[in-house]
Amino acid sequence: MSIETSIGLETGQPYPYRRIELVEPDWTRFPGWKDVTAEEWESVQWQRAHCVKNLKQLRELMGDLLDESFYADLEKDQAERATMSMLVPPQMMNTMAPRVEPSGPGSLTEAFYSDPVRRYMLPVLSDRRTDWPSHPHATRDSLHEHDMWVAEGLTHRYPTKVLAELLPTCPQYCGHCTRMDLVGNSTAVIDKLKFVGKPNDRLGAMLDYLRRTPQVRDVVVSGGDVANMPWPRLEAFLTDLLEIENIRDIRLATKALMGMPQHWLQAEVVEGMGRIGAISRSRGVSDDIHTHDNHANSVTPQV
Ligand code: SF4
C-alpha cells in the first residue's frame, strides 16, 4: 500500500499499524530441541549452555531442515568476512522463521535465507554485496570510542556524558556490531583488541575518573552487554556510581533484555534492580535500562 492510498484510513496514519498477538514460537519445531521443556527454556543456565556457537551446533539443532548449500554459505562467510564470532542464544534462534512449519528436508532453507533475525545473527556470504563489501569509511572502531578513552574502556566524547565499557562480551554476538573491534572472540578476519587491566582495577579507574570530573552527569553502563557481568559485581559498581554526587543519569545497556530475557527475570537480578532503583529514587537519580531490538519478531511474550 502506498503512503498516498493509506492516508485516509481511519487512523489517519500513513502506515497501517496493526496490533498482532504476541506468541512464543514453538521451540520444539527444531529437531535438536524437540524434548526441551518450558522449565528448561525459562532457565538462564539452560539458555546459556545451549547457545549456538558454531556450525556443528547449528547442524545438531536444525538437522536437514536446512539445505547443505545454506551451511556452506555460512561457513564461507565465517572464513572470509565475519567480524563477529557466532553466538546465538536459543531465545533468539527461536525467533527465526517463527511461522513456518518444518515439513521435511530443506523445508526451512528459504525462510532462513529471508529471515530478518537470521540475516544479522547468522550472516551468510551470499547476503553480502560483492561490488561493495564494506562501507568505504568503515574502520575497526568506526565510532572512535577507543581514541577517546580516559581510562581503559571509559569513553568521554561529550562534555556531560561518558560510555563505560565494563566488559568485552555479550550473551549474543550481532553481525553488525559497531564495537566489533573489542567485543567477542577473534574471527578469521579480525583479531580483537583485549583489555589489559584486571576487571576490578579498570572499574576502579573509571570510578576515580568520574569522582574527579564533576561535569559528567550521565553514564551509559555498557560493554559488551552488562547481562554478562555477575550481578553482585554489577550491583557493587552501580552502588559506587550512585554515591558520586554529580552522576544524575545511569543507563544500563543490554541487548539481553531481548536476546536472553531469562537473565533479567532471575530473582537475584530482579531483587538487585529493586535495590538499585530504591537508592536512585532516594537520591533523585534517573536509572534506566536501554536496549535494542532489530525486528518485531524478537518481541515475544517472554521478552
Ligand atoms: S549486543 Fe550490542 S555490543 Fe553485543 S554484539 Fe550485539 S551490537 Fe555488539
py3Dmol code that shows the C-alpha trace and the ligand (Angstrom):
import py3Dmol

protein = """\
ATOM      1  CA  MET A   1       0.000   0.000   0.000  1.00  0.00           C
ATOM      2  CA  SER A   2       1.453   3.365  -0.927  1.00  0.00           C
ATOM      3  CA  ILE A   3       1.520   6.278   1.504  1.00  0.00           C
ATOM      4  CA  GLU A   4      -0.972   8.156  -0.678  1.00  0.00           C
ATOM      5  CA  THR A   5      -3.561   5.383  -0.687  1.00  0.00           C
ATOM      6  CA  SER A   6      -3.222   4.617   3.005  1.00  0.00           C
ATOM      7  CA  ILE A   7      -3.686   8.215   4.151  1.00  0.00           C
ATOM      8  CA  GLY A   8      -7.350   8.486   4.742  1.00  0.00           C
ATOM      9  CA  LEU A   9      -7.526   5.231   6.633  1.00  0.00           C
ATOM     10  CA  GLU A  10      -9.495   5.627   9.822  1.00  0.00           C
ATOM     11  CA  THR A  11      -6.304   6.057  11.829  1.00  0.00           C
ATOM     12  CA  GLY A  12      -5.042   8.912   9.661  1.00  0.00           C
ATOM     13  CA  GLN A  13      -1.628   7.239   9.833  1.00  0.00           C
ATOM     14  CA  PRO A  14       0.440   6.901   6.655  1.00  0.00           C
ATOM     15  CA  TYR A  15       1.244   3.318   7.624  1.00  0.00           C
ATOM     16  CA  PRO A  16      -1.487   0.963   8.787  1.00  0.00           C
ATOM     17  CA  TYR A  17      -0.080  -0.248  12.124  1.00  0.00           C
ATOM     18  CA  ARG A  18      -1.754  -3.397  13.321  1.00  0.00           C
ATOM     19  CA  ARG A  19      -1.520  -4.970  16.712  1.00  0.00           C
ATOM     20  CA  ILE A  20      -0.628  -8.621  16.432  1.00  0.00           C
ATOM     21  CA  GLU A  21      -0.945 -11.186  19.140  1.00  0.00           C
ATOM     22  CA  LEU A  22       2.427 -11.981  20.700  1.00  0.00           C
ATOM     23  CA  VAL A  23       3.124 -15.700  20.694  1.00  0.00           C
ATOM     24  CA  GLU A  24       6.239 -17.539  21.876  1.00  0.00           C
ATOM     25  CA  PRO A  25       7.308 -19.577  18.820  1.00  0.00           C
ATOM     26  CA  ASP A  26       7.317 -23.331  19.489  1.00  0.00           C
ATOM     27  CA  TRP A  27      10.987 -24.271  20.008  1.00  0.00           C
ATOM     28  CA  THR A  28      10.193 -27.996  19.704  1.00  0.00           C
ATOM     29  CA  ARG A  29       9.795 -27.467  15.934  1.00  0.00           C
ATOM     30  CA  PHE A  30      13.618 -27.567  15.759  1.00  0.00           C
ATOM     31  CA  PRO A  31      14.826 -31.208  15.903  1.00  0.00           C
ATOM     32  CA  GLY A  32      17.559 -30.510  18.476  1.00  0.00           C
ATOM     33  CA  TRP A  33      15.045 -29.054  20.932  1.00  0.00           C
ATOM     34  CA  LYS A  34      12.141 -31.408  20.398  1.00  0.00           C
ATOM     35  CA  ASP A  35      12.229 -32.582  24.043  1.00  0.00           C
ATOM     36  CA  VAL A  36      13.046 -29.275  25.723  1.00  0.00           C
ATOM     37  CA  THR A  37      10.568 -28.399  28.469  1.00  0.00           C
ATOM     38  CA  ALA A  38       9.168 -24.967  29.350  1.00  0.00           C
ATOM     39  CA  GLU A  39      11.065 -25.152  32.639  1.00  0.00           C
ATOM     40  CA  GLU A  40      14.362 -25.656  30.799  1.00  0.00           C
ATOM     41  CA  TRP A  41      13.507 -22.888  28.341  1.00  0.00           C
ATOM     42  CA  GLU A  42      12.899 -20.410  31.129  1.00  0.00           C
ATOM     43  CA  SER A  43      16.179 -21.251  32.862  1.00  0.00           C
ATOM     44  CA  VAL A  44      19.008 -18.838  32.085  1.00  0.00           C
ATOM     45  CA  GLN A  45      21.532 -21.607  32.778  1.00  0.00           C
ATOM     46  CA  TRP A  46      19.883 -23.768  30.117  1.00  0.00           C
ATOM     47  CA  GLN A  47      19.808 -20.853  27.678  1.00  0.00           C
ATOM     48  CA  ARG A  48      23.492 -20.061  28.194  1.00  0.00           C
ATOM     49  CA  ALA A  49      24.508 -23.724  27.899  1.00  0.00           C
ATOM     50  CA  HIS A  50      22.621 -24.193  24.616  1.00  0.00           C
ATOM     51  CA  CYS A  51      23.721 -21.153  22.624  1.00  0.00           C
ATOM     52  CA  VAL A  52      24.667 -21.888  19.018  1.00  0.00           C
ATOM     53  CA  LYS A  53      28.385 -21.128  18.795  1.00  0.00           C
ATOM     54  CA  ASN A  54      29.475 -22.920  15.650  1.00  0.00           C
ATOM     55  CA  LEU A  55      28.331 -24.716  12.536  1.00  0.00           C
ATOM     56  CA  LYS A  56      28.377 -28.117  14.201  1.00  0.00           C
ATOM     57  CA  GLN A  57      25.939 -26.957  16.887  1.00  0.00           C
ATOM     58  CA  LEU A  58      23.686 -25.357  14.267  1.00  0.00           C
ATOM     59  CA  ARG A  59      23.606 -28.668  12.372  1.00  0.00           C
ATOM     60  CA  GLU A  60      22.793 -30.570  15.558  1.00  0.00           C
ATOM     61  CA  LEU A  61      19.903 -28.197  16.187  1.00  0.00           C
ATOM     62  CA  MET A  62      18.460 -27.886  12.685  1.00  0.00           C
ATOM     63  CA  GLY A  63      19.497 -31.195  11.100  1.00  0.00           C
ATOM     64  CA  ASP A  64      18.379 -31.489   7.490  1.00  0.00           C
ATOM     65  CA  LEU A  65      15.711 -28.773   7.725  1.00  0.00           C
ATOM     66  CA  LEU A  66      18.352 -26.513   6.142  1.00  0.00           C
ATOM     67  CA  ASP A  67      19.973 -27.400   2.824  1.00  0.00           C
ATOM     68  CA  GLU A  68      23.685 -28.150   2.690  1.00  0.00           C
ATOM     69  CA  SER A  69      24.072 -25.064   0.498  1.00  0.00           C
ATOM     70  CA  PHE A  70      22.963 -22.874   3.442  1.00  0.00           C
ATOM     71  CA  TYR A  71      25.550 -24.391   5.785  1.00  0.00           C
ATOM     72  CA  ALA A  72      28.253 -23.971   3.117  1.00  0.00           C
ATOM     73  CA  ASP A  73      27.250 -20.318   2.582  1.00  0.00           C
ATOM     74  CA  LEU A  74      27.509 -19.697   6.332  1.00  0.00           C
ATOM     75  CA  GLU A  75      30.848 -21.481   6.595  1.00  0.00           C
ATOM     76  CA  LYS A  76      32.274 -19.369   3.780  1.00  0.00           C
ATOM     77  CA  ASP A  77      31.165 -16.178   5.481  1.00  0.00           C
ATOM     78  CA  GLN A  78      32.771 -17.268   8.741  1.00  0.00           C
ATOM     79  CA  ALA A  79      36.037 -17.902   6.919  1.00  0.00           C
ATOM     80  CA  GLU A  80      36.098 -14.802   4.718  1.00  0.00           C
ATOM     81  CA  ARG A  81      34.004 -11.943   6.088  1.00  0.00           C
ATOM     82  CA  ALA A  82      32.540 -12.352   9.569  1.00  0.00           C
ATOM     83  CA  THR A  83      33.708  -9.684  12.006  1.00  0.00           C
ATOM     84  CA  MET A  84      31.794 -11.284  14.896  1.00  0.00           C
ATOM     85  CA  SER A  85      32.071 -14.843  16.157  1.00  0.00           C
ATOM     86  CA  MET A  86      28.918 -16.950  16.225  1.00  0.00           C
ATOM     87  CA  LEU A  87      26.845 -16.774  19.411  1.00  0.00           C
ATOM     88  CA  VAL A  88      23.072 -17.097  19.213  1.00  0.00           C
ATOM     89  CA  PRO A  89      21.029 -17.799  22.371  1.00  0.00           C
ATOM     90  CA  PRO A  90      18.130 -20.260  21.985  1.00  0.00           C
ATOM     91  CA  GLN A  91      15.681 -17.409  22.633  1.00  0.00           C
ATOM     92  CA  MET A  92      16.969 -15.616  19.509  1.00  0.00           C
ATOM     93  CA  MET A  93      17.296 -18.776  17.375  1.00  0.00           C
ATOM     94  CA  ASN A  94      13.655 -19.475  18.104  1.00  0.00           C
ATOM     95  CA  THR A  95      12.587 -16.170  16.546  1.00  0.00           C
ATOM     96  CA  MET A  96      13.998 -17.195  13.143  1.00  0.00           C
ATOM     97  CA  ALA A  97      11.350 -18.347  10.667  1.00  0.00           C
ATOM     98  CA  PRO A  98       8.852 -18.377  13.541  1.00  0.00           C
ATOM     99  CA  ARG A  99       5.749 -19.047  11.476  1.00  0.00           C
ATOM    100  CA  VAL A 100       6.978 -21.680   9.025  1.00  0.00           C
ATOM    101  CA  GLU A 101       6.143 -25.273   9.887  1.00  0.00           C
ATOM    102  CA  PRO A 102       9.021 -27.663   9.087  1.00  0.00           C
ATOM    103  CA  SER A 103       7.895 -30.251   6.545  1.00  0.00           C
ATOM    104  CA  GLY A 104      10.913 -32.339   5.705  1.00  0.00           C
ATOM    105  CA  PRO A 105      14.467 -31.916   4.452  1.00  0.00           C
ATOM    106  CA  GLY A 106      15.349 -28.387   3.354  1.00  0.00           C
ATOM    107  CA  SER A 107      11.927 -27.040   4.297  1.00  0.00           C
ATOM    108  CA  LEU A 108      13.271 -24.128   6.374  1.00  0.00           C
ATOM    109  CA  THR A 109      16.006 -23.072   3.948  1.00  0.00           C
ATOM    110  CA  GLU A 110      14.065 -20.410   2.105  1.00  0.00           C
ATOM    111  CA  ALA A 111      12.547 -18.992   5.280  1.00  0.00           C
ATOM    112  CA  PHE A 112      16.001 -18.851   6.890  1.00  0.00           C
ATOM    113  CA  TYR A 113      17.521 -17.071   3.911  1.00  0.00           C
ATOM    114  CA  SER A 114      14.880 -14.359   4.067  1.00  0.00           C
ATOM    115  CA  ASP A 115      14.578 -14.116   7.845  1.00  0.00           C
ATOM    116  CA  PRO A 116      15.476 -10.677   9.293  1.00  0.00           C
ATOM    117  CA  VAL A 117      16.891 -12.010  12.564  1.00  0.00           C
ATOM    118  CA  ARG A 118      18.940 -14.690  10.797  1.00  0.00           C
ATOM    119  CA  ARG A 119      20.379 -12.086   8.431  1.00  0.00           C
ATOM    120  CA  TYR A 120      22.177 -10.231  11.173  1.00  0.00           C
ATOM    121  CA  MET A 121      22.812 -13.020  13.666  1.00  0.00           C
ATOM    122  CA  LEU A 122      23.948 -15.695  11.191  1.00  0.00           C
ATOM    123  CA  PRO A 123      25.070 -13.778   8.087  1.00  0.00           C
ATOM    124  CA  VAL A 124      25.965 -15.892   5.050  1.00  0.00           C
ATOM    125  CA  LEU A 125      28.332 -14.913   2.291  1.00  0.00           C
ATOM    126  CA  SER A 126      25.585 -14.506  -0.302  1.00  0.00           C
ATOM    127  CA  ASP A 127      23.957 -11.816   1.903  1.00  0.00           C
ATOM    128  CA  ARG A 128      26.937  -9.551   1.299  1.00  0.00           C
ATOM    129  CA  ARG A 129      27.413  -7.163  -1.578  1.00  0.00           C
ATOM    130  CA  THR A 130      30.375  -8.270  -3.652  1.00  0.00           C
ATOM    131  CA  ASP A 131      30.745  -4.994  -5.558  1.00  0.00           C
ATOM    132  CA  TRP A 132      30.995  -3.024  -2.314  1.00  0.00           C
ATOM    133  CA  PRO A 133      31.814  -5.372   0.531  1.00  0.00           C
ATOM    134  CA  SER A 134      32.062  -2.693   3.186  1.00  0.00           C
ATOM    135  CA  HIS A 135      31.397   0.996   3.661  1.00  0.00           C
ATOM    136  CA  PRO A 136      34.392   2.930   2.302  1.00  0.00           C
ATOM    137  CA  HIS A 137      34.829   4.717   5.625  1.00  0.00           C
ATOM    138  CA  ALA A 138      34.295   1.661   7.793  1.00  0.00           C
ATOM    139  CA  THR A 139      37.087   1.023  10.241  1.00  0.00           C
ATOM    140  CA  ARG A 140      37.507  -1.405  13.098  1.00  0.00           C
ATOM    141  CA  ASP A 141      36.465   1.164  15.689  1.00  0.00           C
ATOM    142  CA  SER A 142      34.239   3.212  13.427  1.00  0.00           C
ATOM    143  CA  LEU A 143      32.887   5.410  16.249  1.00  0.00           C
ATOM    144  CA  HIS A 144      36.429   6.113  17.532  1.00  0.00           C
ATOM    145  CA  GLU A 145      35.484   5.132  21.051  1.00  0.00           C
ATOM    146  CA  HIS A 146      38.919   3.744  21.835  1.00  0.00           C
ATOM    147  CA  ASP A 147      40.594   7.014  20.762  1.00  0.00           C
ATOM    148  CA  MET A 148      38.602   8.830  23.454  1.00  0.00           C
ATOM    149  CA  TRP A 149      39.296   6.524  26.386  1.00  0.00           C
ATOM    150  CA  VAL A 150      40.146   8.462  29.543  1.00  0.00           C
ATOM    151  CA  ALA A 151      40.546   5.214  31.474  1.00  0.00           C
ATOM    152  CA  GLU A 152      40.615   1.775  29.875  1.00  0.00           C
ATOM    153  CA  GLY A 153      37.075   1.239  28.491  1.00  0.00           C
ATOM    154  CA  LEU A 154      35.758   4.686  29.526  1.00  0.00           C
ATOM    155  CA  THR A 155      34.965   6.917  26.525  1.00  0.00           C
ATOM    156  CA  HIS A 156      34.494  10.619  27.246  1.00  0.00           C
ATOM    157  CA  ARG A 157      33.346  12.233  23.994  1.00  0.00           C
ATOM    158  CA  TYR A 158      30.579  14.674  25.005  1.00  0.00           C
ATOM    159  CA  PRO A 159      31.109  17.088  27.915  1.00  0.00           C
ATOM    160  CA  THR A 160      28.453  15.693  30.258  1.00  0.00           C
ATOM    161  CA  LYS A 161      28.278  12.034  29.218  1.00  0.00           C
ATOM    162  CA  VAL A 162      30.524   9.002  29.274  1.00  0.00           C
ATOM    163  CA  LEU A 163      30.334   5.460  27.988  1.00  0.00           C
ATOM    164  CA  ALA A 164      31.658   2.809  30.365  1.00  0.00           C
ATOM    165  CA  GLU A 165      32.557  -0.458  28.645  1.00  0.00           C
ATOM    166  CA  LEU A 166      32.655  -2.729  31.658  1.00  0.00           C
ATOM    167  CA  LEU A 167      33.390  -5.952  29.801  1.00  0.00           C
ATOM    168  CA  PRO A 168      34.048  -7.141  26.236  1.00  0.00           C
ATOM    169  CA  THR A 169      31.447  -9.908  25.958  1.00  0.00           C
ATOM    170  CA  CYS A 170      27.694 -10.292  25.358  1.00  0.00           C
ATOM    171  CA  PRO A 171      25.225 -13.196  25.588  1.00  0.00           C
ATOM    172  CA  GLN A 172      24.763 -12.770  21.798  1.00  0.00           C
ATOM    173  CA  TYR A 173      27.006 -11.522  19.020  1.00  0.00           C
ATOM    174  CA  CYS A 174      25.372  -9.436  16.281  1.00  0.00           C
ATOM    175  CA  GLY A 175      26.924  -9.359  12.828  1.00  0.00           C
ATOM    176  CA  HIS A 176      26.577  -5.564  12.618  1.00  0.00           C
ATOM    177  CA  CYS A 177      28.258  -4.742  15.950  1.00  0.00           C
ATOM    178  CA  THR A 178      29.899  -1.300  15.862  1.00  0.00           C
ATOM    179  CA  ARG A 179      32.122  -2.413  18.769  1.00  0.00           C
ATOM    180  CA  MET A 180      33.461  -5.346  16.786  1.00  0.00           C
ATOM    181  CA  ASP A 181      36.958  -4.016  17.464  1.00  0.00           C
ATOM    182  CA  LEU A 182      36.699  -5.122  21.086  1.00  0.00           C
ATOM    183  CA  VAL A 183      33.604  -7.268  21.582  1.00  0.00           C
ATOM    184  CA  GLY A 184      33.581 -11.043  21.236  1.00  0.00           C
ATOM    185  CA  ASN A 185      36.132 -13.623  20.192  1.00  0.00           C
ATOM    186  CA  SER A 186      38.563 -13.076  17.344  1.00  0.00           C
ATOM    187  CA  THR A 187      37.366 -14.262  13.947  1.00  0.00           C
ATOM    188  CA  ALA A 188      39.252 -15.361  10.844  1.00  0.00           C
ATOM    189  CA  VAL A 189      39.454 -11.740   9.688  1.00  0.00           C
ATOM    190  CA  ILE A 190      39.515  -9.720  12.956  1.00  0.00           C
ATOM    191  CA  ASP A 191      41.918 -10.124  15.810  1.00  0.00           C
ATOM    192  CA  LYS A 192      40.086  -8.468  18.696  1.00  0.00           C
ATOM    193  CA  LEU A 193      41.560  -5.879  20.976  1.00  0.00           C
ATOM    194  CA  LYS A 194      41.994  -7.119  24.543  1.00  0.00           C
ATOM    195  CA  PHE A 195      41.609  -5.115  27.738  1.00  0.00           C
ATOM    196  CA  VAL A 196      44.930  -5.034  29.544  1.00  0.00           C
ATOM    197  CA  GLY A 197      43.846  -4.100  33.090  1.00  0.00           C
ATOM    198  CA  LYS A 198      42.267  -6.517  35.572  1.00  0.00           C
ATOM    199  CA  PRO A 199      38.458  -6.062  35.722  1.00  0.00           C
ATOM    200  CA  ASN A 200      38.392  -4.621  39.261  1.00  0.00           C
ATOM    201  CA  ASP A 201      41.268  -2.229  38.532  1.00  0.00           C
ATOM    202  CA  ARG A 202      39.563  -0.996  35.365  1.00  0.00           C
ATOM    203  CA  LEU A 203      36.247  -0.387  37.123  1.00  0.00           C
ATOM    204  CA  GLY A 204      38.072   1.377  39.966  1.00  0.00           C
ATOM    205  CA  ALA A 205      39.881   3.649  37.486  1.00  0.00           C
ATOM    206  CA  MET A 206      36.546   4.545  35.847  1.00  0.00           C
ATOM    207  CA  LEU A 207      35.001   5.471  39.200  1.00  0.00           C
ATOM    208  CA  ASP A 208      38.082   7.533  40.129  1.00  0.00           C
ATOM    209  CA  TYR A 209      37.820   9.477  36.870  1.00  0.00           C
ATOM    210  CA  LEU A 210      34.115  10.179  37.460  1.00  0.00           C
ATOM    211  CA  ARG A 211      34.786  11.348  41.033  1.00  0.00           C
ATOM    212  CA  ARG A 212      37.294  13.918  39.814  1.00  0.00           C
ATOM    213  CA  THR A 213      35.287  15.029  36.744  1.00  0.00           C
ATOM    214  CA  PRO A 214      32.195  16.820  38.093  1.00  0.00           C
ATOM    215  CA  GLN A 215      30.929  17.945  34.680  1.00  0.00           C
ATOM    216  CA  VAL A 216      29.905  14.344  33.877  1.00  0.00           C
ATOM    217  CA  ARG A 217      26.320  13.629  34.850  1.00  0.00           C
ATOM    218  CA  ASP A 218      25.264  10.798  32.518  1.00  0.00           C
ATOM    219  CA  VAL A 219      26.858   7.341  32.402  1.00  0.00           C
ATOM    220  CA  VAL A 220      25.990   4.646  29.885  1.00  0.00           C
ATOM    221  CA  VAL A 221      26.995   1.421  31.618  1.00  0.00           C
ATOM    222  CA  SER A 222      27.668  -0.926  28.778  1.00  0.00           C
ATOM    223  CA  GLY A 223      30.077  -3.452  27.274  1.00  0.00           C
ATOM    224  CA  GLY A 224      29.596  -5.722  25.593  1.00  0.00           C
ATOM    225  CA  ASP A 225      26.393  -6.310  27.490  1.00  0.00           C
ATOM    226  CA  VAL A 226      26.023  -5.840  31.239  1.00  0.00           C
ATOM    227  CA  ALA A 227      23.996  -9.082  31.354  1.00  0.00           C
ATOM    228  CA  ASN A 228      27.319 -10.924  31.137  1.00  0.00           C
ATOM    229  CA  MET A 229      28.636  -9.365  34.317  1.00  0.00           C
ATOM    230  CA  PRO A 230      27.989 -11.358  37.504  1.00  0.00           C
ATOM    231  CA  TRP A 231      25.144  -9.497  39.209  1.00  0.00           C
ATOM    232  CA  PRO A 232      26.956  -8.836  42.561  1.00  0.00           C
ATOM    233  CA  ARG A 233      29.823  -7.135  40.722  1.00  0.00           C
ATOM    234  CA  LEU A 234      27.481  -5.024  38.595  1.00  0.00           C
ATOM    235  CA  GLU A 235      25.416  -4.042  41.634  1.00  0.00           C
ATOM    236  CA  ALA A 236      28.568  -3.034  43.532  1.00  0.00           C
ATOM    237  CA  PHE A 237      29.683  -0.851  40.601  1.00  0.00           C
ATOM    238  CA  LEU A 238      26.255   0.798  40.325  1.00  0.00           C
ATOM    239  CA  THR A 239      26.105   1.403  44.070  1.00  0.00           C
ATOM    240  CA  ASP A 240      29.505   3.117  43.955  1.00  0.00           C
ATOM    241  CA  LEU A 241      28.382   5.135  40.949  1.00  0.00           C
ATOM    242  CA  LEU A 242      25.265   6.279  42.814  1.00  0.00           C
ATOM    243  CA  GLU A 243      27.471   7.697  45.554  1.00  0.00           C
ATOM    244  CA  ILE A 244      29.088  10.159  43.153  1.00  0.00           C
ATOM    245  CA  GLU A 245      27.175  13.394  43.600  1.00  0.00           C
ATOM    246  CA  ASN A 246      27.484  14.632  40.013  1.00  0.00           C
ATOM    247  CA  ILE A 247      26.040  11.446  38.452  1.00  0.00           C
ATOM    248  CA  ARG A 248      22.356  12.095  37.705  1.00  0.00           C
ATOM    249  CA  ASP A 249      21.558   9.615  34.912  1.00  0.00           C
ATOM    250  CA  ILE A 250      22.565   5.985  34.671  1.00  0.00           C
ATOM    251  CA  ARG A 251      21.663   3.911  31.639  1.00  0.00           C
ATOM    252  CA  LEU A 252      22.261   0.173  31.626  1.00  0.00           C
ATOM    253  CA  ALA A 253      22.853  -1.090  28.095  1.00  0.00           C
ATOM    254  CA  THR A 254      21.716  -4.621  27.441  1.00  0.00           C
ATOM    255  CA  LYS A 255      20.511  -6.348  24.339  1.00  0.00           C
ATOM    256  CA  ALA A 256      19.935  -9.432  26.500  1.00  0.00           C
ATOM    257  CA  LEU A 257      16.607  -7.900  27.501  1.00  0.00           C
ATOM    258  CA  MET A 258      15.520  -9.230  24.120  1.00  0.00           C
ATOM    259  CA  GLY A 259      18.216 -11.839  23.358  1.00  0.00           C
ATOM    260  CA  MET A 260      18.161 -13.600  26.734  1.00  0.00           C
ATOM    261  CA  PRO A 261      15.299 -12.198  28.839  1.00  0.00           C
ATOM    262  CA  GLN A 262      15.754 -15.171  31.173  1.00  0.00           C
ATOM    263  CA  HIS A 263      18.765 -13.335  32.611  1.00  0.00           C
ATOM    264  CA  TRP A 264      16.748 -10.270  33.637  1.00  0.00           C
ATOM    265  CA  LEU A 265      13.949 -12.414  35.062  1.00  0.00           C
ATOM    266  CA  GLN A 266      16.181 -14.164  37.619  1.00  0.00           C
ATOM    267  CA  ALA A 267      15.108 -13.443  41.207  1.00  0.00           C
ATOM    268  CA  GLU A 268      18.633 -12.282  42.143  1.00  0.00           C
ATOM    269  CA  VAL A 269      18.627  -9.722  39.333  1.00  0.00           C
ATOM    270  CA  VAL A 270      15.035  -8.526  39.854  1.00  0.00           C
ATOM    271  CA  GLU A 271      15.680  -8.009  43.578  1.00  0.00           C
ATOM    272  CA  GLY A 272      19.006  -6.305  42.901  1.00  0.00           C
ATOM    273  CA  MET A 273      17.428  -3.949  40.376  1.00  0.00           C
ATOM    274  CA  GLY A 274      14.836  -3.145  43.047  1.00  0.00           C
ATOM    275  CA  ARG A 275      17.625  -2.132  45.459  1.00  0.00           C
ATOM    276  CA  ILE A 276      19.358  -0.012  42.793  1.00  0.00           C
ATOM    277  CA  GLY A 277      16.007   1.604  41.912  1.00  0.00           C
ATOM    278  CA  ALA A 278      15.351   2.455  45.565  1.00  0.00           C
ATOM    279  CA  ILE A 279      18.774   4.129  46.005  1.00  0.00           C
ATOM    280  CA  SER A 280      18.314   6.009  42.715  1.00  0.00           C
ATOM    281  CA  ARG A 281      14.912   7.310  43.757  1.00  0.00           C
ATOM    282  CA  SER A 282      16.160   8.407  47.166  1.00  0.00           C
ATOM    283  CA  ARG A 283      18.974  10.369  45.508  1.00  0.00           C
ATOM    284  CA  GLY A 284      16.919  11.769  42.650  1.00  0.00           C
ATOM    285  CA  VAL A 285      18.960   9.883  40.049  1.00  0.00           C
ATOM    286  CA  SER A 286      17.309   8.578  36.920  1.00  0.00           C
ATOM    287  CA  ASP A 287      18.212   4.956  36.159  1.00  0.00           C
ATOM    288  CA  ASP A 288      17.067   3.167  33.035  1.00  0.00           C
ATOM    289  CA  ILE A 289      17.682   0.084  31.017  1.00  0.00           C
ATOM    290  CA  HIS A 290      18.221   0.685  27.361  1.00  0.00           C
ATOM    291  CA  THR A 291      18.191  -1.974  24.736  1.00  0.00           C
ATOM    292  CA  HIS A 292      17.935  -2.503  21.020  1.00  0.00           C
ATOM    293  CA  ASP A 293      15.731  -4.790  19.095  1.00  0.00           C
ATOM    294  CA  ASN A 294      16.187  -5.235  15.364  1.00  0.00           C
ATOM    295  CA  HIS A 295      12.822  -6.745  14.474  1.00  0.00           C
ATOM    296  CA  ALA A 296       9.298  -7.045  15.860  1.00  0.00           C
ATOM    297  CA  ASN A 297       9.576 -10.866  15.689  1.00  0.00           C
ATOM    298  CA  SER A 298      12.001 -10.682  18.602  1.00  0.00           C
ATOM    299  CA  VAL A 299       9.320  -9.280  20.902  1.00  0.00           C
ATOM    300  CA  THR A 300       7.795 -12.466  22.274  1.00  0.00           C
ATOM    301  CA  PRO A 301       5.772 -12.905  25.486  1.00  0.00           C
ATOM    302  CA  GLN A 302       8.946 -13.994  27.282  1.00  0.00           C
ATOM    303  CA  VAL A 303      10.562 -10.668  26.320  1.00  0.00           C
TER     304      VAL A 303
END
"""
ligand_1 = """\
8
SF4
S 24.716 -6.937 21.870
Fe 25.491 -4.911 21.254
S 27.652 -4.933 21.869
Fe 26.940 -7.068 21.871
S 27.444 -7.846 19.834
Fe 25.323 -7.083 19.731
S 25.524 -4.979 18.992
Fe 27.567 -5.597 19.744
"""
view = py3Dmol.view(width=600, height=400)
view.addModel(protein, "pdb")
view.setStyle({"model": 0}, {"cartoon": {"style": "trace"}})
view.addModel(ligand_1, "xyz")
view.setStyle({"model": 1}, {"stick": {}})
view.zoomTo()
view.show()
